[in-house]
């Protein structure tokens, strides 16, 4: 009969940045990629924000795998159903470490956007609601709040912050059921995200990114 054991050890993980972290940065975006992406390529889609005022920080899922077969392109994932809660705790600790390391290089008044795409939307939602991390707004793109968030506790962390939900009108992953589920989750959390749609599929949109970069960080 086998017995499962747990241990804690030092683990090295990587992240990417676009822009130079210094006191001149006004806006820091912590961006979490979708399933099967790598930070190196995902961060390139934010090049339109590389203006000397924005710093884009892209952590990478802690589990990597071959996208097809046993060779070729590699992707990363934030979690699977296997040992799910442990994976969530690990990536929350990792994101906290990334946030802390980068933030200490910036000015105290830097504005922080937490951004998640697809699977990364669930990841960044947990980071925003289940840690004490400081941030100014939350953007979920082509993904939704995970349905297992503790609704009332989560509301306290984001109730006074701008929350955006963005999606492409032709996104094949956002069925009517998913859209309805997002609405129910938001209602349970007692928040009303600002919804922005665009003519596109499961992808980022440069015009919308630029628009968001110019939005004020207004309090609700």
N, CA, C and O of each residue as an XYZ file, in Angstrom:
880
protein
N       0.846     -1.203      0.000
C       0.000      0.000      0.000
C       0.878      1.249      0.000
O       1.722      1.412      0.882
N       0.687      2.134     -0.986
C       1.523      3.332     -1.084
C       0.978      4.459     -0.222
O      -0.217      4.520      0.069
N       1.875      5.349      0.181
C       1.500      6.504      0.998
C       2.033      7.764      0.343
O       3.199      7.821     -0.047
N       1.188      8.769      0.221
C       1.622     10.033     -0.370
C       2.304     10.896      0.681
O       1.861     10.975      1.827
N       3.402     11.549      0.264
C       4.146     12.455      1.145
C       4.299     13.806      0.459
O       4.208     13.890     -0.765
N       4.528     14.846      1.221
C       4.760     16.190      0.702
C       6.052     16.746      1.269
O       6.416     16.469      2.411
N       6.743     17.539      0.450
C       7.926     18.225      0.953
C       8.010     19.601      0.311
O       7.410     19.849     -0.735
N       8.750     20.478      0.937
C       8.969     21.829      0.435
C      10.447     22.000      0.122
O      11.307     21.617      0.915
N      10.736     22.578     -1.043
C      12.134     22.768     -1.438
C      12.239     24.031     -2.283
O      11.224     24.569     -2.725
N      13.457     24.503     -2.507
C      13.677     25.693     -3.321
C      13.447     25.360     -4.781
O      13.986     24.381     -5.298
N      12.649     26.174     -5.439
C      12.274     25.935     -6.833
C      12.592     27.179     -7.642
O      12.220     28.281     -7.238
N      13.268     27.034     -8.769
C      13.606     28.180     -9.611
C      12.618     28.287    -10.759
O      12.354     27.299    -11.443
N      12.067     29.479    -10.978
C      11.116     29.711    -12.061
C      11.492     31.010    -12.768
O      12.189     31.857    -12.209
N      11.026     31.151    -13.988
C      11.406     32.309    -14.793
C      10.194     33.176    -15.118
O       9.052     32.722    -15.052
N      10.468     34.442    -15.472
C       9.441     35.342    -15.980
C      10.103     36.295    -16.956
O      11.328     36.418    -16.972
N       9.298     36.976    -17.777
C       9.815     37.893    -18.780
C       9.321     39.306    -18.485
O       8.263     39.486    -17.882
N      10.085     40.301    -18.911
C       9.649     41.690    -18.800
C       9.802     42.384    -20.146
O      10.684     42.055    -20.939
N       8.930     43.344    -20.383
C       9.000     44.205    -21.564
C       9.035     45.632    -21.039
O       8.063     46.110    -20.454
N      10.163     46.312    -21.253
C      10.381     47.617    -20.640
C      11.424     47.490    -19.541
O      11.735     46.387    -19.091
N      11.956     48.615    -19.118
C      13.003     48.622    -18.100
C      12.404     48.979    -16.745
O      11.834     50.059    -16.592
N      12.524     48.089    -15.757
C      11.974     48.392    -14.428
C      12.808     49.450    -13.714
O      13.943     49.191    -13.312
N      12.243     50.637    -13.561
C      12.922     51.705    -12.824
C      11.876     52.679    -12.290
O      10.676     52.472    -12.475
N      12.323     53.720    -11.640
C      11.417     54.659    -10.983
C      10.602     55.491    -11.978
O       9.662     56.180    -11.582
N      10.955     55.433    -13.260
C      10.219     56.192    -14.259
C       8.975     55.487    -14.767
O       8.169     56.081    -15.484
N       8.815     54.235    -14.405
C       7.649     53.469    -14.850
C       6.401     53.959    -14.112
O       6.403     54.093    -12.888
N       5.337     54.224    -14.873
C       4.077     54.698    -14.295
C       3.037     53.581    -14.180
O       2.153     53.630    -13.325
N       3.153     52.585    -15.043
C       2.156     51.521    -15.093
C       2.839     50.161    -15.204
O       3.636     49.935    -16.115
N       2.531     49.274    -14.294
C       3.026     47.903    -14.340
C       1.851     46.974    -14.621
O       0.841     47.003    -13.918
N       1.994     46.155    -15.649
C       0.992     45.146    -15.972
C       1.586     43.768    -15.676
O       2.617     43.402    -16.241
N       0.947     43.014    -14.804
C       1.332     41.630    -14.545
C       0.380     40.770    -15.365
O      -0.815     40.719    -15.072
N       0.899     40.090    -16.396
C       0.042     39.424    -17.379
C       0.264     37.908    -17.342
O       1.394     37.430    -17.439
N      -0.830     37.172    -17.203
C      -0.776     35.706    -17.153
C      -1.309     35.123    -18.452
O      -2.427     35.424    -18.871
N      -0.508     34.300    -19.071
C      -0.827     33.721    -20.384
C      -1.886     32.629    -20.288
O      -2.297     32.229    -19.199
N      -2.312     32.160    -21.449
C      -3.286     31.078    -21.520
C      -2.626     29.710    -21.580
O      -1.401     29.594    -21.600
N      -3.457     28.679    -21.608
C      -2.981     27.294    -21.645
C      -2.148     27.049    -22.904
O      -2.580     27.361    -24.013
N      -0.963     26.494    -22.722
C      -0.115     26.138    -23.847
C       0.784     27.244    -24.351
O       1.515     27.048    -25.321
N       0.747     28.403    -23.716
C       1.609     29.508    -24.123
C       2.923     29.476    -23.350
O       3.058     28.759    -22.359
N       3.879     30.256    -23.814
C       5.111     30.537    -23.082
C       5.217     32.047    -22.923
O       4.806     32.800    -23.806
N       5.764     32.483    -21.810
C       5.865     33.921    -21.529
C       6.658     34.648    -22.611
O       6.343     35.790    -22.947
N       7.676     34.002    -23.154
C       8.540     34.634    -24.157
C       7.747     35.129    -25.357
O       8.028     36.202    -25.891
N       6.764     34.356    -25.781
C       5.975     34.719    -26.957
C       4.728     35.516    -26.592
O       4.324     36.416    -27.328
N       4.124     35.188    -25.467
C       2.929     35.901    -25.041
C       3.210     37.377    -24.827
O       2.398     38.221    -25.208
N       4.337     37.700    -24.229
C       4.639     39.088    -23.888
C       4.829     39.959    -25.125
O       4.653     41.175    -25.058
N       5.187     39.345    -26.258
C       5.378     40.118    -27.485
C       4.093     40.783    -27.948
O       4.136     41.780    -28.669
N       2.955     40.244    -27.543
C       1.675     40.808    -27.964
C       1.355     42.125    -27.249
O       0.376     42.798    -27.571
N       2.199     42.479    -26.273
C       2.019     43.741    -25.548
C       3.025     44.795    -25.996
O       3.214     45.804    -25.316
N       3.671     44.565    -27.137
C       4.689     45.500    -27.629
C       4.105     46.888    -27.873
O       4.825     47.884    -27.813
N       2.805     46.956    -28.146
C       2.166     48.251    -28.390
C       2.147     49.132    -27.142
O       1.869     50.328    -27.233
N       2.439     48.552    -25.983
C       2.456     49.324    -24.733
C       3.879     49.667    -24.286
O       4.069     50.285    -23.238
N       4.857     49.277    -25.062
C       6.261     49.496    -24.689
C       6.659     50.931    -25.050
O       7.275     51.178    -26.087
N       6.292     51.871    -24.168
C       6.475     53.289    -24.453
C       7.355     54.005    -23.436
O       7.434     55.233    -23.442
N       8.018     53.245    -22.559
C       8.858     53.849    -21.535
C       8.113     54.159    -20.257
O       8.726     54.407    -19.218
N       6.775     54.144    -20.327
C       5.948     54.398    -19.142
C       5.322     53.114    -18.599
O       4.947     53.037    -17.429
N       5.217     52.110    -19.470
C       4.628     50.832    -19.090
C       5.712     49.763    -18.918
O       6.672     49.700    -19.686
N       5.535     48.942    -17.909
C       6.367     47.760    -17.727
C       5.446     46.546    -17.753
O       4.531     46.435    -16.937
N       5.691     45.644    -18.685
C       4.900     44.422    -18.791
C       5.695     43.288    -18.156
O       6.859     43.073    -18.494
N       5.073     42.575    -17.248
C       5.718     41.473    -16.536
C       4.915     40.205    -16.816
O       3.728     40.135    -16.497
N       5.558     39.212    -17.407
C       4.862     37.986    -17.801
C       5.456     36.778    -17.081
O       6.486     36.250    -17.501
N       4.820     36.344    -16.012
C       5.215     35.074    -15.391
C       4.868     33.927    -16.337
O       4.151     34.115    -17.320
N       5.378     32.754    -16.031
C       5.121     31.581    -16.879
C       4.621     30.430    -16.024
O       5.125     30.193    -14.927
N       3.616     29.709    -16.540
C       3.098     28.549    -15.828
C       4.208     27.610    -15.408
O       5.171     27.409    -16.148
N       4.082     27.037    -14.234
C       5.174     26.251    -13.654
C       5.291     24.847    -14.242
O       6.254     24.136    -13.957
N       4.326     24.443    -15.055
C       4.394     23.119    -15.688
C       4.474     23.287    -17.198
O       3.641     23.972    -17.792
N       5.474     22.666    -17.824
C       5.646     22.751    -19.275
C       5.527     21.366    -19.896
O       5.771     20.355    -19.239
N       5.146     21.333    -21.176
C       4.924     20.061    -21.857
C       5.036     20.263    -23.367
O       4.914     21.386    -23.855
N       5.267     19.180    -24.103
C       5.257     19.247    -25.561
C       3.812     19.378    -26.033
O       2.937     18.632    -25.593
N       3.568     20.336    -26.936
C       2.211     20.572    -27.395
C       1.683     19.423    -28.251
O       0.486     19.134    -28.242
N       2.577     18.772    -28.989
C       2.189     17.631    -29.813
C       3.248     16.536    -29.689
O       4.420     16.751    -29.999
N       2.825     15.384    -29.240
C       3.750     14.260    -29.169
C       4.841     14.453    -28.137
O       4.599     14.928    -27.027
N       6.073     14.066    -28.534
C       7.204     14.054    -27.599
C       8.353     14.955    -28.031
O       9.469     14.833    -27.526
N       8.080     15.855    -28.963
C       9.112     16.780    -29.419
C       8.450     17.989    -30.060
O       7.232     18.014    -30.234
N       9.252     18.998    -30.415
C       8.696     20.177    -31.071
C       8.357     21.286    -30.093
O       9.030     21.463    -29.077
N       7.313     22.024    -30.407
C       6.942     23.200    -29.626
C       6.525     22.822    -28.208
O       5.900     21.790    -27.963
N       6.903     23.710    -27.285
C       6.605     23.504    -25.862
C       5.655     24.597    -25.386
O       5.765     25.749    -25.805
N       4.737     24.239    -24.524
C       3.835     25.199    -23.915
C       3.836     25.027    -22.403
O       4.428     24.084    -21.877
N       3.175     25.936    -21.716
C       3.109     25.865    -20.255
C       1.650     25.915    -19.813
O       0.788     26.411    -20.537
N       1.387     25.402    -18.633
C       0.052     25.450    -18.052
C       0.155     25.834    -16.588
O       1.159     25.567    -15.927
N      -0.900     26.465    -16.092
C      -0.909     26.887    -14.698
C      -1.334     25.771    -13.769
O      -0.907     25.718    -12.615
N      -2.178     24.874    -14.271
C      -2.653     23.781    -13.438
C      -3.443     22.807    -14.286
O      -3.842     23.124    -15.406
N      -3.666     21.623    -13.749
C      -4.581     20.647    -14.318
C      -5.475     20.155    -13.177
O      -5.405     20.677    -12.064
N      -6.293     19.177    -13.445
C      -7.145     18.647    -12.387
C      -6.353     17.807    -11.389
O      -6.816     17.578    -10.272
N      -5.151     17.341    -11.783
C      -4.336     16.502    -10.905
C      -3.607     17.354     -9.873
O      -2.891     18.286    -10.238
N      -3.781     17.047     -8.591
C      -3.140     17.781     -7.494
C      -3.411     19.278     -7.618
O      -2.527     20.111     -7.422
N      -4.635     19.582     -7.942
C      -5.069     20.921     -8.315
C      -4.806     21.977     -7.237
O      -4.241     23.031     -7.532
N      -5.203     21.710     -6.014
C      -5.067     22.708     -4.956
C      -3.606     23.016     -4.658
O      -3.256     24.158     -4.361
N      -2.763     22.007     -4.738
C      -1.338     22.234     -4.504
C      -0.740     23.088     -5.617
O       0.086     23.962     -5.356
N      -1.160     22.835     -6.867
C      -0.681     23.655     -7.981
C      -1.116     25.104     -7.815
O      -0.343     26.023     -8.083
N      -2.363     25.310     -7.369
C      -2.844     26.675     -7.158
C      -2.012     27.384     -6.088
O      -1.600     28.529     -6.279
N      -1.768     26.718     -4.982
C      -0.963     27.325     -3.914
C       0.445     27.636     -4.394
O       1.016     28.663     -4.028
N       1.011     26.748     -5.218
C       2.358     26.976     -5.734
C       2.406     28.190     -6.652
O       3.307     29.021     -6.541
N       1.430     28.294     -7.563
C       1.521     29.437     -8.474
C       1.143     30.749     -7.789
O       1.606     31.808     -8.212
N       0.323     30.712     -6.755
C       0.046     31.940     -6.009
C       1.308     32.436     -5.298
O       1.588     33.635     -5.291
N       2.059     31.522     -4.708
C       3.317     31.903     -4.052
C       4.321     32.430     -5.073
O       5.050     33.384     -4.799
N       4.356     31.808     -6.246
C       5.253     32.240     -7.325
C       4.878     33.645     -7.808
O       5.753     34.499     -7.951
N       3.594     33.891     -8.059
C       3.162     35.209     -8.515
C       3.441     36.282     -7.472
O       3.815     37.402     -7.819
N       3.263     35.950     -6.203
C       3.592     36.905     -5.145
C       5.072     37.254     -5.180
O       5.440     38.415     -5.004
N       5.920     36.260     -5.405
C       7.368     36.496     -5.442
C       7.749     37.375     -6.636
O       8.586     38.267     -6.508
N       7.137     37.125     -7.794
C       7.401     37.938     -8.982
C       6.951     39.387     -8.737
O       7.695     40.333     -8.995
N       5.737     39.536     -8.241
C       5.191     40.869     -7.958
C       6.107     41.632     -7.007
O       6.413     42.801     -7.242
N       6.540     40.983     -5.948
C       7.383     41.642     -4.950
C       8.731     42.045     -5.534
O       9.201     43.159     -5.303
N       9.360     41.136     -6.296
C      10.686     41.421     -6.856
C      10.653     42.605     -7.807
O      11.546     43.451     -7.780
N       9.625     42.669     -8.652
C       9.542     43.749     -9.629
C       9.095     45.046     -8.965
O       9.654     46.110     -9.232
N       8.098     44.956     -8.109
C       7.530     46.168     -7.495
C       8.575     46.953     -6.714
O       8.527     48.183     -6.703
N       9.508     46.286     -6.068
C      10.496     46.993     -5.259
C      11.479     47.808     -6.110
O      12.241     48.615     -5.577
N      11.461     47.597     -7.424
C      12.310     48.371     -8.326
C      11.594     49.605     -8.874
O      12.202     50.420     -9.568
N      10.299     49.743     -8.563
C       9.484     50.808     -9.128
C       9.127     51.842     -8.061
O       9.389     51.644     -6.875
N       8.534     52.933     -8.499
C       8.124     53.975     -7.556
C       6.923     53.501     -6.747
O       6.199     52.594     -7.158
N       6.725     54.126     -5.595
C       5.636     53.710     -4.712
C       4.258     53.977     -5.308
O       3.290     53.300     -4.960
N       4.163     54.958     -6.202
C       2.854     55.319     -6.748
C       2.563     54.678     -8.104
O       1.630     55.100     -8.787
N       3.334     53.676     -8.509
C       3.085     53.002     -9.779
C       1.704     52.346     -9.751
O       1.304     51.773     -8.737
N       0.985     52.432    -10.860
C      -0.326     51.815    -10.988
C      -0.161     50.384    -11.501
O       0.590     50.135    -12.444
N      -0.865     49.458    -10.877
C      -0.670     48.038    -11.192
C      -1.950     47.435    -11.753
O      -3.015     47.500    -11.140
N      -1.813     46.846    -12.940
C      -2.894     46.125    -13.594
C      -2.607     44.634    -13.534
O      -1.522     44.192    -13.913
N      -3.570     43.862    -13.062
C      -3.488     42.405    -13.113
C      -4.304     41.945    -14.312
O      -5.481     42.284    -14.436
N      -3.675     41.167    -15.198
C      -4.270     40.817    -16.489
C      -4.158     39.318    -16.708
O      -3.085     38.739    -16.533
N      -5.263     38.689    -17.090
C      -5.227     37.266    -17.375
C      -5.930     36.944    -18.679
O      -7.034     37.427    -18.930
N      -5.293     36.127    -19.511
C      -5.873     35.706    -20.791
C      -6.229     34.230    -20.723
O      -5.390     33.404    -20.365
N      -7.482     33.889    -21.067
C      -7.938     32.504    -21.134
C      -7.708     31.790    -19.801
O      -8.257     32.221    -18.787
N      -6.915     30.713    -19.765
C      -6.646     30.041    -18.492
C      -6.011     31.001    -17.494
O      -6.216     30.878    -16.287
N      -5.247     31.949    -18.003
C      -4.622     32.942    -17.128
C      -5.609     33.851    -16.431
O      -5.268     34.484    -15.432
N      -6.857     33.929    -16.955
C      -7.882     34.746    -16.292
C      -8.248     34.144    -14.946
O      -8.387     34.866    -13.959
N      -8.405     32.818    -14.900
C      -8.678     32.153    -13.625
C      -7.489     32.298    -12.683
O      -7.655     32.502    -11.481
N      -6.290     32.189    -13.245
C      -5.069     32.310    -12.446
C      -4.970     33.688    -11.800
O      -4.744     33.801    -10.596
N      -5.141     34.736    -12.606
C      -4.984     36.087    -12.075
C      -6.143     36.438    -11.152
O      -5.981     37.247    -10.238
N      -7.320     35.836    -11.378
C      -8.455     36.063    -10.477
C      -8.153     35.552     -9.081
O      -8.432     36.222     -8.087
N      -7.585     34.371     -9.018
C      -7.217     33.817     -7.705
C      -6.134     34.668     -7.046
O      -6.166     34.903     -5.838
N      -5.185     35.123     -7.844
C      -4.117     35.960     -7.303
C      -4.693     37.248     -6.720
O      -4.267     37.699     -5.657
N      -5.661     37.836     -7.419
C      -6.257     39.097     -6.972
C      -7.104     38.924     -5.722
O      -7.177     39.827     -4.889
N      -7.747     37.765     -5.587
C      -8.739     37.599     -4.523
C      -8.276     36.732     -3.357
O      -8.882     36.773     -2.286
N      -7.222     35.954     -3.542
C      -6.808     35.020     -2.496
C      -5.429     35.332     -1.921
O      -4.868     34.526     -1.178
N      -4.883     36.496     -2.263
C      -3.631     36.948     -1.659
C      -3.818     38.396     -1.212
O      -4.867     38.993     -1.456
N      -2.818     38.951     -0.568
C      -2.868     40.343     -0.109
C      -2.138     41.271     -1.064
O      -1.757     42.376     -0.676
N      -1.936     40.847     -2.301
C      -1.184     41.631     -3.266
C      -1.882     42.965     -3.541
O      -3.110     43.030     -3.602
N      -1.089     44.027     -3.704
C      -1.640     45.337     -4.057
C      -1.807     45.431     -5.567
O      -0.909     45.054     -6.320
N      -2.959     45.937     -6.011
C      -3.181     46.198     -7.428
C      -4.264     47.256     -7.554
O      -4.974     47.551     -6.594
N      -4.385     47.831     -8.767
C      -5.339     48.920     -8.984
C      -6.514     48.532     -9.870
O      -7.582     49.136     -9.767
N      -6.345     47.550    -10.726
C      -7.466     47.082    -11.539
C      -7.199     45.656    -12.009
O      -6.067     45.172    -11.995
N      -8.291     44.994    -12.429
C      -8.238     43.590    -12.842
C      -8.861     43.464    -14.216
O      -9.961     43.963    -14.455
N      -8.146     42.785    -15.135
C      -8.647     42.579    -16.497
C      -8.669     41.087    -16.800
O      -7.638     40.418    -16.742
N      -9.847     40.574    -17.124
C     -10.010     39.190    -17.556
C     -10.319     39.206    -19.048
O     -11.284     39.833    -19.484
N      -9.490     38.511    -19.830
C      -9.626     38.549    -21.291
C      -9.797     37.117    -21.800
O      -8.934     36.266    -21.584
N     -10.914     36.862    -22.473
C     -11.212     35.539    -23.046
C     -11.212     34.450    -21.982
O     -10.883     33.298    -22.265
N     -11.575     34.812    -20.779
C     -11.656     33.866    -19.674
C     -12.536     34.454    -18.591
O     -12.900     35.628    -18.654
N     -12.881     33.650    -17.600
C     -13.820     34.096    -16.584
C     -13.288     33.819    -15.185
O     -12.294     33.114    -15.009
N     -13.971     34.389    -14.189
C     -13.676     34.037    -12.810
C     -13.899     32.534    -12.626
O     -14.903     32.010    -13.108
N     -13.005     31.836    -11.953
C     -13.271     30.419    -11.675
C     -14.475     30.280    -10.757
O     -14.619     31.055     -9.811
N     -15.341     29.310    -11.015
C     -16.583     29.200    -10.248
C     -16.392     28.833     -8.781
O     -17.335     28.936     -7.996
N     -15.187     28.407     -8.393
C     -14.976     27.987     -7.005
C     -14.388     29.092     -6.133
O     -13.984     28.829     -5.001
N     -14.333     30.338     -6.646
C     -13.853     31.428     -5.800
C     -14.808     31.626     -4.625
O     -16.025     31.579     -4.806
N     -14.272     31.846     -3.420
C     -15.152     32.180     -2.287
C     -15.750     33.560     -2.508
O     -15.058     34.566     -2.352
N     -17.026     33.620     -2.869
C     -17.637     34.845     -3.392
C     -17.487     36.054     -2.478
O     -17.021     37.105     -2.917
N     -17.873     35.921     -1.223
C     -17.866     37.080     -0.343
C     -16.452     37.552     -0.031
O     -16.175     38.752     -0.028
N     -15.557     36.597      0.233
C     -14.167     36.976      0.501
C     -13.554     37.653     -0.715
O     -12.825     38.635     -0.577
N     -13.841     37.140     -1.900
C     -13.296     37.714     -3.120
C     -13.797     39.128     -3.338
O     -13.050     40.004     -3.773
N     -15.075     39.344     -3.031
C     -15.665     40.663     -3.228
C     -14.925     41.726     -2.433
O     -14.726     42.835     -2.929
N     -14.522     41.418     -1.232
C     -13.837     42.390     -0.389
C     -12.537     42.868     -1.018
O     -12.143     44.016     -0.816
N     -11.875     42.022     -1.766
C     -10.588     42.384     -2.351
C     -10.730     43.240     -3.609
O      -9.813     43.989     -3.947
N     -11.859     43.143     -4.304
C     -11.965     43.822     -5.591
C     -13.174     44.745     -5.699
O     -13.389     45.349     -6.750
N     -13.956     44.865     -4.651
C     -15.224     45.588     -4.761
C     -15.061     47.051     -5.143
O     -15.962     47.619     -5.760
N     -13.941     47.680     -4.797
C     -13.743     49.095     -5.099
C     -12.783     49.327     -6.259
O     -12.348     50.454     -6.498
N     -12.454     48.259     -6.978
C     -11.486     48.374     -8.075
C     -12.160     48.123     -9.421
O     -13.095     47.327     -9.503
N     -11.697     48.793    -10.479
C     -12.242     48.529    -11.807
C     -11.946     47.087    -12.231
O     -10.818     46.609    -12.105
N     -12.969     46.411    -12.729
C     -12.832     45.049    -13.245
C     -13.352     45.033    -14.674
O     -14.459     45.500    -14.942
N     -12.552     44.496    -15.591
C     -12.934     44.430    -16.997
C     -13.071     42.969    -17.430
O     -12.315     42.100    -16.997
N     -14.050     42.728    -18.288
C     -14.181     41.429    -18.940
C     -14.199     41.680    -20.434
O     -15.077     42.381    -20.937
N     -13.231     41.111    -21.154
C     -13.032     41.411    -22.565
C     -13.038     40.113    -23.362
O     -12.478     39.106    -22.930
N     -13.672     40.145    -24.521
C     -13.729     38.924    -25.328
C     -13.951     39.262    -26.799
O     -14.478     40.323    -27.135
N     -13.538     38.342    -27.669
C     -13.813     38.445    -29.094
C     -15.186     37.874    -29.397
O     -15.566     36.843    -28.842
N     -15.926     38.527    -30.266
C     -17.292     38.107    -30.554
C     -17.351     36.739    -31.230
O     -18.396     36.089    -31.212
N     -16.257     36.299    -31.817
C     -16.234     35.013    -32.509
C     -15.372     33.990    -31.769
O     -14.914     33.014    -32.362
N     -15.156     34.215    -30.483
C     -14.347     33.295    -29.685
C     -15.074     31.956    -29.567
O     -16.159     31.896    -28.988
N     -14.488     30.872    -30.111
C     -15.174     29.574    -30.093
C     -15.271     28.949    -28.708
O     -16.049     28.017    -28.506
N     -14.494     29.447    -27.754
C     -14.495     28.866    -26.415
C     -15.534     29.506    -25.493
O     -15.837     28.972    -24.426
N     -16.071     30.637    -25.904
C     -17.031     31.340    -25.054
C     -18.452     31.052    -25.542
O     -19.054     31.853    -26.258
N     -18.959     29.918    -25.147
C     -20.312     29.525    -25.519
C     -21.332     30.328    -24.724
O     -20.981     31.056    -23.796
N     -22.590     30.185    -25.096
C     -23.654     30.867    -24.357
C     -23.655     30.433    -22.900
O     -23.918     31.240    -22.008
N     -23.359     29.150    -22.655
C     -23.309     28.639    -21.285
C     -22.207     29.326    -20.484
O     -22.413     29.702    -19.330
N     -21.034     29.488    -21.104
C     -19.914     30.141    -20.413
C     -20.258     31.595    -20.114
O     -19.958     32.096    -19.030
N     -20.879     32.266    -21.061
C     -21.247     33.664    -20.861
C     -22.239     33.799    -19.706
O     -22.133     34.710    -18.885
N     -23.190     32.891    -19.656
C     -24.170     32.909    -18.571
C     -23.500     32.620    -17.226
O     -23.837     33.222    -16.207
N     -22.543     31.687    -17.245
C     -21.841     31.347    -16.007
C     -21.065     32.545    -15.483
O     -21.058     32.806    -14.280
N     -20.413     33.270    -16.380
C     -19.683     34.472    -15.970
C     -20.630     35.468    -15.307
O     -20.298     36.071    -14.286
N     -21.802     35.630    -15.894
C     -22.775     36.556    -15.323
C     -23.210     36.141    -13.930
O     -23.347     36.980    -13.040
N     -23.428     34.838    -13.740
C     -23.848     34.336    -12.417
C     -22.749     34.530    -11.378
O     -23.012     34.935    -10.245
N     -21.507     34.233    -11.784
C     -20.393     34.373    -10.844
C     -20.233     35.833    -10.422
O     -20.069     36.130     -9.239
N     -20.280     36.740    -11.398
C     -20.146     38.167    -11.092
C     -21.273     38.632    -10.178
O     -21.060     39.427     -9.262
N     -22.474     38.125    -10.441
C     -23.618     38.503     -9.600
C     -23.431     38.004     -8.174
O     -23.720     38.724     -7.219
N     -22.949     36.772     -8.027
C     -22.705     36.216     -6.695
C     -21.631     36.996     -5.952
O     -21.666     37.116     -4.728
N     -20.671     37.526     -6.714
C     -19.593     38.301     -6.109
C     -19.994     39.763     -5.901
O     -19.249     40.551     -5.318
N     -21.185     40.105     -6.390
C     -21.718     41.453     -6.254
C     -20.830     42.501     -6.919
O     -20.600     43.582     -6.378
N     -20.345     42.155     -8.091
C     -19.558     43.103     -8.878
C     -20.158     43.188    -10.275
O     -20.845     42.274    -10.730
N     -19.887     44.291    -10.940
C     -20.361     44.492    -12.310
C     -19.170     44.851    -13.183
O     -18.811     46.024    -13.281
N     -18.549     43.856    -13.823
C     -17.396     44.158    -14.673
C     -17.796     45.028    -15.862
O     -18.919     44.933    -16.358
N     -16.887     45.862    -16.310
C     -17.093     46.594    -17.557
C     -16.783     45.636    -18.697
O     -15.689     45.074    -18.764
N     -17.742     45.453    -19.586
C     -17.606     44.480    -20.669
C     -17.191     45.179    -21.956
O     -17.806     46.166    -22.363
N     -16.142     44.660    -22.594
C     -15.669     45.185    -23.877
C     -15.547     44.005    -24.841
O     -14.887     43.014    -24.531
N     -16.177     44.112    -25.998
C     -16.063     43.074    -27.020
C     -15.436     43.660    -28.279
O     -15.447     44.874    -28.484
N     -14.901     42.800    -29.105
C     -14.284     43.240    -30.353
C     -14.504     42.173    -31.428
O     -14.852     41.031    -31.125
N     -14.299     42.557    -32.664
C     -14.464     41.617    -33.775
C     -13.223     40.739    -33.863
O     -12.222     41.120    -34.470
N     -13.298     39.566    -33.253
C     -12.143     38.680    -33.264
C     -12.478     37.362    -32.603
O     -13.618     37.124    -32.206
N     -11.477     36.507    -32.488
C     -11.666     35.186    -31.921
C     -10.983     35.095    -30.553
O     -11.061     36.032    -29.758
N     -10.323     33.983    -30.280
C      -9.657     33.757    -28.993
C      -8.260     34.350    -29.074
O      -7.279     33.632    -29.269
N      -8.179     35.664    -28.923
C      -6.937     36.373    -29.206
C      -6.937     37.728    -28.530
O      -7.972     38.212    -28.072
N      -5.760     38.333    -28.474
C      -5.646     39.701    -27.996
C      -5.895     40.659    -29.159
O      -5.761     40.289    -30.326
N      -6.253     41.875    -28.825
C      -6.543     42.888    -29.829
C      -5.772     44.152    -29.471
O      -5.937     44.704    -28.383
N      -4.924     44.606    -30.400
C      -4.031     45.724    -30.115
C      -4.792     47.012    -29.832
O      -4.405     47.768    -28.941
N      -5.855     47.274    -30.561
C      -6.612     48.509    -30.351
C      -7.211     48.550    -28.947
O      -7.201     49.591    -28.290
N      -7.729     47.418    -28.497
C      -8.325     47.373    -27.164
C      -7.245     47.528    -26.099
O      -7.462     48.211    -25.099
N      -6.087     46.905    -26.298
C      -4.992     47.045    -25.341
C      -4.577     48.511    -25.198
O      -4.373     49.001    -24.087
N      -4.456     49.193    -26.318
C      -4.065     50.599    -26.279
C      -5.137     51.430    -25.584
O      -4.826     52.334    -24.808
N      -6.404     51.120    -25.868
C      -7.507     51.832    -25.202
C      -7.434     51.648    -23.692
O      -7.600     52.603    -22.933
N      -7.183     50.409    -23.259
C      -7.085     50.134    -21.828
C      -5.907     50.868    -21.201
O      -5.986     51.313    -20.056
N      -4.817     50.994    -21.948
C      -3.638     51.674    -21.411
C      -3.904     53.148    -21.145
O      -3.203     53.782    -20.357
N      -4.921     53.687    -21.807
C      -5.246     55.101    -21.642
C      -6.377     55.334    -20.665
O      -6.682     56.479    -20.329
N      -7.006     54.260    -20.201
C      -8.097     54.384    -19.232
C      -7.548     54.851    -17.887
O      -6.460     54.444    -17.478
N      -8.296     55.696    -17.210
C      -7.907     56.105    -15.868
C      -8.239     54.991    -14.884
O      -9.150     54.199    -15.125
N      -7.518     54.928    -13.797
C      -7.739     53.897    -12.780
C      -8.765     54.416    -11.779
O      -8.476     54.611    -10.598
N      -9.947     54.626    -12.284
C     -10.975     55.225    -11.448
C     -11.464     54.240    -10.386
O     -11.503     53.031    -10.614
N     -11.822     54.759     -9.265
C     -12.418     53.947     -8.205
C     -13.921     53.926     -8.393
O     -14.512     54.914     -8.828
N     -14.537     52.812     -8.068
C     -15.987     52.683     -8.210
C     -16.677     53.440     -7.080
O     -17.906     53.460     -7.011
